[in-house]
Amino acid sequence: LVGVVARREGDPVALAEAGRLLSAAERPVIVAGGGAVDAVHQVTAIAERLGAPVLTTLNGKGVLDEGHPLSLGSNLRLAAARAVAEAADVLLVVGSKLGEAELWAPRLEARGAVIRIDISPAQRDKNLTATVGITGDAAAVTDALLPLLPDTAPTPRDLSAERAAIEDESRATAPETVALAEVIAAALPDDAIVAGDSSQIVYMALGSVLRQEHPHSLLYTPTYATLGYGLPAAIGAAVAQTERPVVTVIGDGALMFCVNELVTAVEQRLDLTVVCVDNGGYAEIRQNEVDRGMAPIGVDLVQPDWAALATAFGATGRRVERRDDIAPSIRAAIAAGGVQLVHLPQHAL
């Protein structure tokens, strides 16, 4: 076809060296980023051939089904998850610049050989120098890499200790937020598209707690941390497709940046559920002020009656005041259709 650019497979010499390193590896690990979302089958096949654990960035979430025995989820912000990657004798990074916004650390330190696959030469060595760098399309390169790997899979690696360490660290970091996120996640359909905002409920908890089978199922902006992204992103997902339920999980402060878009969703007659997790304002910024000996300013927000506000916009508003009612309320909102807002005031739950 005219105008169609062939997918670049990468340099054959570099591919051969990558295949050699991975075939000889005893503790290989894969990190998959947003650039790997079109290489789901290939990344899964490579992981299974090597028995390699897979960690993803938030943008790469679901590149490996997070119910797969080799998945360690989108947990690179946690030291316990980074430690798995850093201990690898061969680390394969597919389609990620390994940015600080994903790692919550200045860089990922690798002790073994590093193989990096990226479509951009400028990104290929960014934040972590490659032992073997391959420039090309993730799907095409990993397709070409597969025949260079062993045909038979090794004995499956027991990842229970690593998984437990990651979960323990997550809970210890924000126990109340993680507990609430677990309740929310359990209420969501398996095929839900979830739009997250730059709210503590998402970046401290739901991004890790939520297990998703496919990429493009968590819409989030880890690099720019944009307040008010969640609702417009959810509207986009609901307009683009109608087969899967769409939910946005968003803090009260973030929702005030885009609350007018509830009218857009109503006007477009969308099926969209907004889960507003209300912690009373900008809790992260408030804590930063307190930690620096500052009197909190501009962080404790006046709250509207969220359920009444949603109803005034033509949506349906629900206020939840008992923890036991969270999951039933979210499920009922999704089942009812139309634009729904479920208000979760954390102080009352």
Rosetta blueprint (number, residue, H / E / L):
1 L L
2 V L
3 G L
4 V L
5 V L
6 A L
7 R L
8 R L
9 E L
10 G L
11 D L
12 P H
13 V H
14 A H
15 L H
16 A H
17 E H
18 A H
19 G H
20 R H
21 L H
22 L H
23 S H
24 A H
25 A L
26 E L
27 R L
28 P E
29 V E
30 I E
31 V E
32 A E
33 G L
34 G H
35 G H
36 A H
37 V L
38 D L
39 A L
40 V H
41 H H
42 Q H
43 V H
44 T H
45 A H
46 I H
47 A H
48 E H
49 R H
50 L H
51 G L
52 A L
53 P L
54 V E
55 L E
56 T E
57 T L
58 L L
59 N L
60 G L
61 K L
62 G L
63 V L
64 L L
65 D L
66 E L
67 G L
68 H L
69 P L
70 L L
71 S E
72 L L
73 G L
74 S L
75 N L
76 L L
77 R L
78 L L
79 A H
80 A H
81 A H
82 R H
83 A H
84 V H
85 A H
86 E H
87 A L
88 A L
89 D L
90 V E
91 L E
92 L E
93 V E
94 V E
95 G L
96 S L
97 K L
98 L L
99 G L
100 E H
101 A H
102 E H
103 L H
104 W L
105 A L
106 P L
107 R L
108 L L
109 E L
110 A L
111 R L
112 G L
113 A E
114 V E
115 I E
116 R E
117 I E
118 D E
119 I L
120 S L
121 P H
122 A H
123 Q H
124 R H
125 D L
126 K L
127 N L
128 L L
129 T L
130 A L
131 T L
132 V E
133 G E
134 I E
135 T E
136 G L
137 D L
138 A H
139 A H
140 A H
141 V H
142 T H
143 D H
144 A H
145 L H
146 L H
147 P H
148 L H
149 L L
150 P L
151 D L
152 T L
153 A L
154 P L
155 T L
156 P L
157 R L
158 D L
159 L L
160 S H
161 A H
162 E H
163 R H
164 A H
165 A H
166 I H
167 E H
168 D H
169 E H
170 S H
171 R H
172 A H
173 T H
174 A L
175 P H
176 E H
177 T H
178 V H
179 A H
180 L H
181 A H
182 E H
183 V H
184 I H
185 A H
186 A H
187 A H
188 L L
189 P L
190 D L
191 D L
192 A L
193 I E
194 V E
195 A E
196 G E
197 D L
198 S L
199 S L
200 Q H
201 I H
202 V H
203 Y H
204 M H
205 A H
206 L H
207 G H
208 S H
209 V H
210 L L
211 R L
212 Q L
213 E L
214 H L
215 P L
216 H L
217 S L
218 L E
219 L E
220 Y L
221 T L
222 P L
223 T L
224 Y L
225 A L
226 T L
227 L L
228 G L
229 Y L
230 G H
231 L H
232 P H
233 A H
234 A H
235 I H
236 G H
237 A H
238 A H
239 V H
240 A H
241 Q L
242 T L
243 E L
244 R L
245 P L
246 V E
247 V E
248 T E
249 V E
250 I E
251 G E
252 D H
253 G H
254 A H
255 L H
256 M L
257 F L
258 C L
259 V L
260 N L
261 E H
262 L H
263 V H
264 T H
265 A H
266 V H
267 E H
268 Q L
269 R L
270 L L
271 D L
272 L E
273 T E
274 V E
275 V E
276 C E
277 V E
278 D E
279 N L
280 G L
281 G E
282 Y L
283 A H
284 E H
285 I H
286 R H
287 Q H
288 N H
289 E H
290 V H
291 D H
292 R L
293 G L
294 M L
295 A L
296 P L
297 I L
298 G L
299 V L
300 D E
301 L L
302 V L
303 Q L
304 P L
305 D L
306 W H
307 A H
308 A H
309 L H
310 A H
311 T H
312 A H
313 F L
314 G L
315 A L
316 T E
317 G E
318 R E
319 R E
320 V L
321 E L
322 R L
323 R H
324 D H
325 D H
326 I H
327 A H
328 P H
329 S H
330 I H
331 R H
332 A H
333 A H
334 I H
335 A H
336 A H
337 G L
338 G L
339 V E
340 Q E
341 L E
342 V E
343 H E
344 L E
345 P E
346 Q H
347 H H
348 A H
349 L L
